[in-house]
Amino acid sequence: MAHIVVIGAGIGGLPTVYELRRLLPSHHQITLISNQPLFTFIPSLPWVALNLISLQRIQLEIEPLVKKRGIHWLLGTVTKLDPKRQQITVEDEIITYDYVIVATGAELALDAVSGLGPETGSTQSICNPHHAKQASQAWSEFLADPGPLVVGAVPGASCFGPAYEFAMLADQTLRRLQQRDRISITFVTPEPYLGHLGIGSMANSQALVTELMAAHNINVLENADICHISPDTIYLSNSQTLPFKYAMLLPPFRGPSFLRQIPGLTDEKGFLPVLPTGQHPDYPSLYGIGVVVQINPPEVTPIPIGVPKTGQMTEGMGMAVAHNIACELGEISSHLMSPTLEAMCLADFGQTGVCFLAAPILPDAITGQRRKAIALQGKWVSWSKTAFEQFFLFKMRHGWSVPWFERLALQGLGLSLVQ
Ligand SMILES: Cc1cc2nc3c(=O)[nH]c(=O)nc-3n(C[C@H](O)[C@H](O)[C@H](O)COP(=O)(O)OP(=O)(O)OC[C@H]3O[C@@H](n4cnc5c(N)ncnc54)[C@H](O)[C@@H]3O)c2cc1C
């Protein structure tokens, strides 16, 4: 009997325990550890922050869902990992594992710029449920007493789609409330150009996003190197200043502190290097999936930025890792799998939306090309985003990882999660 532990019950961790349970007979123990009792569908947090939906709509209580499927549940924060002894410390409990899958997502590096973040500074974030709630409270106060609005990301950030989404949805909300003509919106980004998204060479993405920002009268600052934020002003390293009444700035991400404290385990940002199988190169019993995995940027940009790790990539990593562990345990006989790292990101822009498709996320090292790279615009994107949110929550409620018809639908689009 093996003991497989998954740390983190988010977009990566929860489908992965379901897939492990589907592949492994019940004599293998599966334990899910998370520091939150609720699963949150993170991609919908921009809607929560702008009071367009409730947080409750996108959350599920994890314990009853996993317990009835024979998965051991532990609510707590992992504070230490010993990859040599194969032990995890959850607060004051020590757990021994045969395999561990780290799916903790991002720790927010709010100390990257002074004045950043809702607790330690003066800006809002939408990267976790707690921050989205704070952002929504601040948004209500802003609507009652408005002023300049600044949206974007600071140097080192890697997840730009939600910032575009927030700016466009804020524009739409302000127009609906007939307040837009009194409020300037500035989009500030360390990307070298709009629509770069941390990966570049995204076909028509730059033209499309630039056109949309202009059409919605949103001022744009590219290559922006934000270096300090005071309670009402953003300072850039070129001496430019941006006064604001409300600012939503995405922070850089890093790996969790329990990984960063182990010498040589992670890169300098705390992200886990993994082989195509999802395993750490030095510790075959340690796997990583999702945002915690190291993916180096395909190009050097004037202001440093990272590569986005999207939900689809995360699910693909989880499916591959579950399959590979089942192979290692001799429960299935098949070749090992790796994630395709294909990314489809649906961004709701209110009256319209943009679907960014990069397959795979990193271009070919020699040709510099991707198999597919396109940005598609249409109202159907907004509807698809809502439909996908509901489908994902339905899957999580019913203990499904990636059902056959989802794999078939992806195939129909010329995409796949694993290879
Ligand atoms: C605002 C926003 C919008 C996004 N929109 C999209 C989108 O439209 N499309 C898309 O494809 N992707 C989108 N993404 C990316 C997507 O959300 C991520 O790819 C996905 O959430 C990554 O899954 P994960 O399992 O790695 O992390 P998460 O989903 O963040 O889950 C990590 C879990 O681990 C828990 N945890 C963390 N540390 C510990 C610890 N020490 N001990 C125990 N538990 C711990 C956390 O509480 C959390 O529950 C968006 C991201 C953000 C921030």
The ligand as an SDF file (V2000), in Angstrom:
LIG
                    3D

 53 58  0  0  0  0  0  0  0  0999 V2000
   -7.3510   36.3980  -10.7440 C   0  0  0  0  0  0  0  0  0  0  0  0
   -6.9550   35.2120  -11.5590 C   0  0  0  0  0  0  0  0  0  0  0  0
   -7.6700   34.9130  -12.7140 C   0  0  0  0  0  0  0  0  0  0  0  0
   -7.3070   33.8230  -13.4920 C   0  0  0  0  0  0  0  0  0  0  0  0
   -8.0200   33.5630  -14.6380 N   0  0  0  0  0  0  0  0  0  0  0  0
   -7.7250   32.4700  -15.3620 C   0  0  0  0  0  0  0  0  0  0  0  0
   -8.4760   32.1510  -16.5270 C   0  0  0  0  0  0  0  0  0  0  0  0
   -9.3870   32.8780  -16.9270 O   0  0  0  0  0  0  0  0  0  0  0  0
   -8.1720   31.0070  -17.1940 N   0  0  0  0  0  0  0  0  0  0  0  0
   -7.1550   30.1860  -16.7700 C   0  0  0  0  0  0  0  0  0  0  0  0
   -6.9180   29.1610  -17.4070 O   0  0  0  0  0  0  0  0  0  0  0  0
   -6.4000   30.4710  -15.6870 N   0  0  0  0  0  0  0  0  0  0  0  0
   -6.6690   31.5890  -14.9780 C   0  0  0  0  0  0  0  0  0  0  0  0
   -5.9340   31.8840  -13.8650 N   0  0  0  0  0  0  0  0  0  0  0  0
   -4.8860   30.9360  -13.4440 C   0  0  0  0  0  0  0  0  0  0  0  0
   -5.5050   29.7910  -12.6300 C   0  0  0  0  0  0  0  0  0  0  0  0
   -6.2960   30.3150  -11.6010 O   0  0  0  0  0  0  0  0  0  0  0  0
   -4.3710   28.9450  -12.0880 C   0  0  0  0  0  0  0  0  0  0  0  0
   -3.7590   28.3010  -13.1940 O   0  0  0  0  0  0  0  0  0  0  0  0
   -4.8530   27.8610  -11.1250 C   0  0  0  0  0  0  0  0  0  0  0  0
   -5.5810   28.3820  -10.0570 O   0  0  0  0  0  0  0  0  0  0  0  0
   -3.6200   27.1340  -10.6120 C   0  0  0  0  0  0  0  0  0  0  0  0
   -4.0140   26.0780   -9.8010 O   0  0  0  0  0  0  0  0  0  0  0  0
   -3.1180   25.6330   -8.5520 P   0  0  0  0  0  0  0  0  0  0  0  0
   -3.7360   24.3590   -8.0760 O   0  0  0  0  0  0  0  0  0  0  0  0
   -1.6960   25.6570   -8.9250 O   0  0  0  0  0  0  0  0  0  0  0  0
   -3.3370   26.7890   -7.4760 O   0  0  0  0  0  0  0  0  0  0  0  0
   -4.6680   27.2650   -6.7300 P   0  0  0  0  0  0  0  0  0  0  0  0
   -5.8750   27.0470   -7.5640 O   0  0  0  0  0  0  0  0  0  0  0  0
   -4.3800   28.6490   -6.2880 O   0  0  0  0  0  0  0  0  0  0  0  0
   -4.7640   26.3120   -5.4530 O   0  0  0  0  0  0  0  0  0  0  0  0
   -3.7530   26.2590   -4.4770 C   0  0  0  0  0  0  0  0  0  0  0  0
   -4.3430   25.7690   -3.1550 C   0  0  0  0  0  0  0  0  0  0  0  0
   -3.2870   25.4420   -2.2410 O   0  0  0  0  0  0  0  0  0  0  0  0
   -3.5750   25.9580   -0.9510 C   0  0  0  0  0  0  0  0  0  0  0  0
   -2.2970   26.1840   -0.2320 N   0  0  0  0  0  0  0  0  0  0  0  0
   -1.3590   27.1110   -0.5030 C   0  0  0  0  0  0  0  0  0  0  0  0
   -0.3180   27.0070    0.3430 N   0  0  0  0  0  0  0  0  0  0  0  0
   -0.6070   25.9860    1.1760 C   0  0  0  0  0  0  0  0  0  0  0  0
    0.0650   25.3860    2.2940 C   0  0  0  0  0  0  0  0  0  0  0  0
    1.2700   25.8190    2.7110 N   0  0  0  0  0  0  0  0  0  0  0  0
   -0.5280   24.3650    2.9350 N   0  0  0  0  0  0  0  0  0  0  0  0
   -1.7360   23.8970    2.5390 C   0  0  0  0  0  0  0  0  0  0  0  0
   -2.4190   24.4250    1.4930 N   0  0  0  0  0  0  0  0  0  0  0  0
   -1.8620   25.4460    0.8210 C   0  0  0  0  0  0  0  0  0  0  0  0
   -4.3180   27.2560   -1.2810 C   0  0  0  0  0  0  0  0  0  0  0  0
   -5.1080   27.7090   -0.1940 O   0  0  0  0  0  0  0  0  0  0  0  0
   -5.1790   26.8290   -2.4650 C   0  0  0  0  0  0  0  0  0  0  0  0
   -6.3870   26.2590   -2.0280 O   0  0  0  0  0  0  0  0  0  0  0  0
   -6.2240   33.0040  -13.0970 C   0  0  0  0  0  0  0  0  0  0  0  0
   -5.4930   33.3100  -11.9390 C   0  0  0  0  0  0  0  0  0  0  0  0
   -5.8380   34.4090  -11.1890 C   0  0  0  0  0  0  0  0  0  0  0  0
   -5.0420   34.7450   -9.9540 C   0  0  0  0  0  0  0  0  0  0  0  0
  1  2  1  0
  2  3  1  0
  2 52  2  0
  3  4  2  0
  4  5  1  0
  4 50  1  0
  5  6  2  0
  6  7  1  0
  6 13  1  0
  7  8  2  0
  7  9  1  0
  9 10  1  0
 10 11  2  0
 10 12  1  0
 12 13  2  0
 13 14  1  0
 14 15  1  0
 14 50  1  0
 15 16  1  0
 16 17  1  0
 16 18  1  0
 18 19  1  0
 18 20  1  0
 20 21  1  0
 20 22  1  0
 22 23  1  0
 23 24  1  0
 24 25  2  0
 24 26  1  0
 24 27  1  0
 27 28  1  0
 28 29  2  0
 28 30  1  0
 28 31  1  0
 31 32  1  0
 32 33  1  0
 33 34  1  0
 33 48  1  0
 34 35  1  0
 35 36  1  0
 35 46  1  0
 36 37  1  0
 36 45  1  0
 37 38  2  0
 38 39  1  0
 39 40  1  0
 39 45  2  0
 40 41  1  0
 40 42  2  0
 42 43  1  0
 43 44  2  0
 44 45  1  0
 46 47  1  0
 46 48  1  0
 48 49  1  0
 50 51  2  0
 51 52  1  0
 52 53  1  0
M  END
$$$$
